[in-house]
Each structure stands twice: as C-alpha cells, then as structure tokens.
C-alpha cells in the first residue's frame, strides 16, 4: 500500500469521525437539566391544571354514587395547600386534599451528571402525572364521599427529618364525630414511607371501611432512560401475588384489559429504568389487586379487606410505600420478591451472580470501570480452556492454510476428493473447522447478561471510570472506546486464518466496521468489557499461534 493511499484512508477516517461527532451533537441523546416544574394539586378549578376524576379511585369508592368523570370538589385556599417533607434521601410534596403524595425527588440521585438538581421520580404538573394515592373507601370511607376527597389539616406546612423518626399527621374530622388521622412515618436513609390510618370512632354507629393504595401514571416516556439504542428497561406496572411472584402488566396490557387478582399479602409497583415506586400492604391479610385506565392515566393498586371500628374505639390500618432506586439490597429488605424488579431478562441466572460479583469487586477497588475490567478477566479465566481449544484450531488452520490451498488447486472441481482430503488433514492435525465459532458462542450469553447488569444497575448511573469517561451507564461521548474496540477486532482477524471462500472473507473484513458502528451508542461499561475481552483474546491467541507455528506437521 503506497503512502498516498494511506494518507487518503487516514483523512477519510478522520472526516468520518468528525461527522459522527457532529451528528451525535445535533441529533443524539443529549441529557440536559430540565427546569423543574412545580407539582400542583389535582383538585383546582383552574382548567390549565390536571383535575381528579372519580373514576380514578377504586370502583368500590363510588359504589352507590353517580360517577361523573371530571367532577371537581369545591376549591378553597386550604384545599390547594401542599405539605413539604424532607429527609436525607427523600423530598416530598403531599396534597392536603386527599393526602396523596404528588411529588418525590431523590437528592442522592441527580437529574443529570454535574447538576445539583435532584432526580424527580413522582410529579404532578404539565410535564407528567405520576403520583401515589391512598385513602379509605367502603361504606363510611371519606374517599367514597360523592362530594370529593377529604381535606386534611396539619400542624405545619413544612417538615424536616431531625433525629431517628419524623411523623407527619394529617387530620380529618367528619361531621359524624369520626376523626381520621392519616399518618406518614419517615426514617433516616430509608426510601420506605410507612402510611397509617388511625380511625377514631366518636360516633354512636359502627364505622366500616377499606384501605386502598394505588400508583397513577400517564403514558409519558421514561425520564431515566439514557439511550434510544438497543434493548430498553421495562416501563409499566408489576404485581406480586401468591400465584405469580412477578407479573408485568405494561400500559398496552392495561388498555386491552383490566388486571384483577386476589392474594394473601403481595405488592404492586410501577417500574422504570433504575427507579421504582411500590405499595406494600401490611402482611397477614388478603388483598384485591387491579389495574385500569382512566382519563389517559394508567392506575395499578390494591384494596384491603373491610374492617369495622366500633363506637368509642380506635383502629389502625397500614401499608408501606417505597419510592427510590432499584438497589437489590433495599428492595429485598422492603418486601419479598421486590428485588425481582431489577430485571435481568431471560439470562437472569447468569446475570444475577455476575451482578453480585461485580458489586463485590467494586467494593474493593472503588471504581466501576476497574471492576468491569476485573470481571472480564475472571470470565476470560473461566472460559480459558474453551477459548484455548478454539484458538488452537484456528492457529492450525492458519498454519496449514497453504496446504489447504494446494489441495484445492490439486483437485480443482472434484469436490468429493477435495473434501475427503480436507477431512483427512483435519483428522490428522486435529483441526476443528468450526472451532473458531466457539469463543463467540460462549461469549454471547455472558455479553447479553452483562448488558442487562449494566442496564439495570443504578449503582453505575453517573459512575465515572477515568479520563473522559465520566458515566459508565451512557455512551462514550467521543466514541474512542468503540473505535479502539473495532481496532482490536481487526487485529484479531489478522491472527485468524483467512476464510477460503472469497465472499466469507469480505464479510469477515467488514465485521470490525459493523461492530464499531453498533457499539458507538452502547453504554461505555459494556464497550469496556468487550474491549478488554478482545485484548485478552489477542494475547491468548498470539501465544497459541507461536506455539503452533513451532510445531512440525504430524506424521501419518
């Protein structure tokens, strides 16, 4: 290859690289801080804000009443009041009308890398409707009142956790002398919120009701999704019952039919990339779980069995609400099987132990990129013998390539004799012509499993590696690692035998370019794994080639 041709190819490569950079800047996914829109009450007369529909509540809430979609409660200043609650890991807004949680921000997780703005999981505004609702329905439940949701009063408009526990009481007193306290409990470092309803029956009649909890979300996209390329994390509802510990019900499923199940214990969740919200009813009772669509919102929730409060008595019902990251240890502590929402796909039996080992290594090295390098070395060691056999077979095919060419020229169009001679050569030299496929076949399950581990591990979100790689969960901003990965694939091909079929040889030469293009928008952590794997494969194959080249041909 002359110097002029090398210069032209180099110039073309540089121009192509600059074009890809510019294209990504203009059209690629560019995470930018989004101006936070304040969440608002759903019970306002202003037509520019969302309004609550009676059909948004469980059906038993409207039993015996006229269901008028869009019916609004009378609004006053007190009903518009939002209650602010802050802990070390949660920042919430509670609507005094109904006592629903209409906003949850996570200060430990930033909206985008380098921003001080916390990631907002739940919100109710013009951007998105994603809220946690709860109440008392049934015969005497205040949320079953056709006049609208109950209005609660609080001692303050703002609360902050100081000490071991924060208790926020919302109080509602009905005309019949029944006092209902909706109590939220918060503890340091916890993404779980305990909800308690204390029903004090000061009337002369028996009080009957049911507890419901539900998560309402519109059909907007996942704000925590980092890429439009490749497989995406699940977005939708999840139910856990005695019959099925982990059952997905996505938004399309909800629009087609309502999900209904009755189960002892269980939970209901709304899952997205990296984060989760879930209602976990108190253990020891049989609950009704369901989903439905109302006014464009997708609703998934539970209803408790009915309970009675005799005159002069006080009774408490409770449930826990989780809103936070999909960290396996936190989810395991919150509820049985809740950790299954960290969904590793069909190869979970490979991905789960891989995730455990990756986190264990990271605990020692303190860097997720270095942990990925170590787990790549570990996987390579486990597959060492499989790869060694394949590389030996390829090295022998490379060494005896001239002999194969001679046999092809000798027998010409006599394919039967040529095939017979080839098989004798393969048998004598212990060559497996399909051996070169073994490394790729063995690596693919590991590769796919690691893809899901990196995709689902919130710990890698905004986790830096080194130099320009500041977030292992998103693509390399300068595409340097994918280019290096493509270069290592090209070097591997130089160490492999050239396929005898000209068309196959051309396809193999194109593979590094094709793989490089696909990997441009893959998470940097995944590209790092493949790059390190290629480097280790090159070293192993180079040593084996030298060993095979030093051996003489076997005697017949």
Secondary structure as GFF3:
##gff-version 3
##sequence-region A 1 556
A	DSSP	alpha_helix	3	27	.	.	.	ID=ss1
A	DSSP	three_ten_helix	54	56	.	.	.	ID=ss2
A	DSSP	three_ten_helix	59	62	.	.	.	ID=ss3
A	DSSP	beta_strand	82	86	.	.	.	ID=ss4
A	DSSP	beta_strand	91	95	.	.	.	ID=ss5
A	DSSP	beta_strand	101	110	.	.	.	ID=ss6
A	DSSP	beta_strand	118	124	.	.	.	ID=ss7
A	DSSP	beta_strand	129	137	.	.	.	ID=ss8
A	DSSP	three_ten_helix	142	144	.	.	.	ID=ss9
A	DSSP	beta_strand	158	160	.	.	.	ID=ss10
A	DSSP	beta_strand	166	173	.	.	.	ID=ss11
A	DSSP	beta_strand	178	186	.	.	.	ID=ss12
A	DSSP	beta_strand	192	201	.	.	.	ID=ss13
A	DSSP	beta_strand	207	217	.	.	.	ID=ss14
A	DSSP	beta_strand	236	240	.	.	.	ID=ss15
A	DSSP	beta_strand	247	250	.	.	.	ID=ss16
A	DSSP	alpha_helix	251	256	.	.	.	ID=ss17
A	DSSP	beta_strand	260	264	.	.	.	ID=ss18
A	DSSP	beta_strand	267	271	.	.	.	ID=ss19
A	DSSP	beta_strand	275	281	.	.	.	ID=ss20
A	DSSP	beta_strand	286	294	.	.	.	ID=ss21
A	DSSP	beta_strand	297	303	.	.	.	ID=ss22
A	DSSP	beta_strand	307	309	.	.	.	ID=ss23
A	DSSP	beta_strand	314	325	.	.	.	ID=ss24
A	DSSP	alpha_helix	328	334	.	.	.	ID=ss25
A	DSSP	three_ten_helix	338	341	.	.	.	ID=ss26
A	DSSP	three_ten_helix	345	347	.	.	.	ID=ss27
A	DSSP	alpha_helix	348	365	.	.	.	ID=ss28
A	DSSP	alpha_helix	368	382	.	.	.	ID=ss29
A	DSSP	alpha_helix	384	399	.	.	.	ID=ss30
A	DSSP	alpha_helix	401	411	.	.	.	ID=ss31
A	DSSP	alpha_helix	415	429	.	.	.	ID=ss32
A	DSSP	three_ten_helix	435	437	.	.	.	ID=ss33
A	DSSP	alpha_helix	438	456	.	.	.	ID=ss34
A	DSSP	three_ten_helix	458	460	.	.	.	ID=ss35
A	DSSP	alpha_helix	480	495	.	.	.	ID=ss36
A	DSSP	alpha_helix	502	519	.	.	.	ID=ss37
A	DSSP	alpha_helix	524	549	.	.	.	ID=ss38
###
